[in-house]
Amino acid sequence: MSRPGNTKRITDSTKNTDASESVEATEVRSAHGQPRPSGLEITRMPSAAERTRTLVQGTCSAVLLITGLDGARPDQLMPAARSVGPDGEVYLEFPADSPAVRAATHAQDDELAAVLEITDVAPVSVPHRIRGRAWISGWLTHAPGMAEPGRMMLRLEVGEASVDDLWGASSVEPEEFAHATADPLVAHEAELLQHLHAAHSDQVQELCGLLGDREPGAWSGRRAVPLALDRFGLRVRFSGEQCFDARFEFPEPVRDITGLRRAMHTLFEAASY
């Protein structure tokens, strides 16, 4: 079990890291500019399949890209709702007259290739606000009887999936996706991060005290913003002359909001010493 406030610092410094400072590592940046760990062992983190399921079942924006359907506007290809079935299939709800539904209707018994592209944007204002993307590719068919009148549910049978996010880039096998579960905080993460930023910004700022010994004033002028939250911990983005992320692990994984409150209390208490 990690001690309260155990951190993994992800910094964009190019200076060599003291081997004794095991919580630090130099970083590289992802294709969309996110700070990303390099050579840093993280013992507790969601799997790539779990992260992909979390993005699919979360509130991120999504667009369905269909082979041969080039004339539709992006907003016409954004599902109104999405969910994951018991066998890992992804269900997407559209208006019955949408281009996606028409394409699936015209395909009939042919396999209609499609890709669900999901973009995860931080719910708070930070540099490099896109936190990640996921892609679910497969074959699209109708799922009649699953939507209200005037709507149609489409079924995307998963052929392959991938994710490129704050943790790194990984491919996901369909079986892994089917057996994974979304993070228990996914439905509340955006609201929780906004609340932390608006009501507890001073306490979030104090978390820099858990990053190790620094010269007096080293953290003055830096802006600390809660960037991501899952059952294992809180990620904070520090910006100033340099921009880097720090990961603050909870003593144990949380299962619900009640457990999260206890974990955050423990974390803020450790930072206040």
Salt bridges, closest charged atoms under 4 A:
ASP12 OD2 - ARG29 NH2 3.07
GLU24 OE2 - ARG9 NH1 3.26
GLU24 OE2 - ARG214 NH2 2.33
GLU50 OE2 - ARG231 NH2 3.12
ASP75 OD1 - ARG73 NE 3.03
GLU93 OE2 - ARG151 NE 3.20
ASP120 OD1 - ARG131 NH2 3.00
ASP164 OD1 - ARG36 NH2 2.61
ASP165 OD2 - ARG51 NE 2.86
ASP183 OD1 - ARG231 NH1 3.43
GLU189 OE2 - ARG131 NH1 2.87
ASP230 OD1 - ARG247 NH2 2.83
ASP245 OD2 - ARG235 NH1 3.70
ASP245 OD1 - ARG237 NE 2.65
GLU249 OE2 - LYS8 NZ 3.53
GLU249 OE1 - ARG44 NH2 3.74
